[in-house]
């Protein structure tokens, strides 16, 4: 009986995650590696779901499922390793930084017309007291 309750909770959780990942989000696809390029890929959410093909072009606005947006932001990076040696001369490797190949920027909380280049802006810092 305990295993049946756990199984039912797991099924409810999977259904909740499936429904959430299927919700559409609006955003801009950025292909950092190839400006103006197109990324073609296939994606399947969960077991039993169909495989869907996506063709996303740099700087275009799309309504895509949240699960696909999360996938783009998680999978589109590669690590650059730093190699160091400790005081005993033992070499080691660390991830120095991650470089984004592509990403999906949500427009859910902003309007595309409000977006502007802010690279030349200097943030203002104020003290609390």
Secondary structure by P-SEA (a helix, b strand, c coil): caaaaaaaaaaaaaaaaaaaaabbbbbcccccccccbbbbbcccccccccbbbbbbbccccccccaaaaaaaaaccbbbbbbbbccccccccccccbbbbccbbbbccccccccccccccbbbbbbbcc
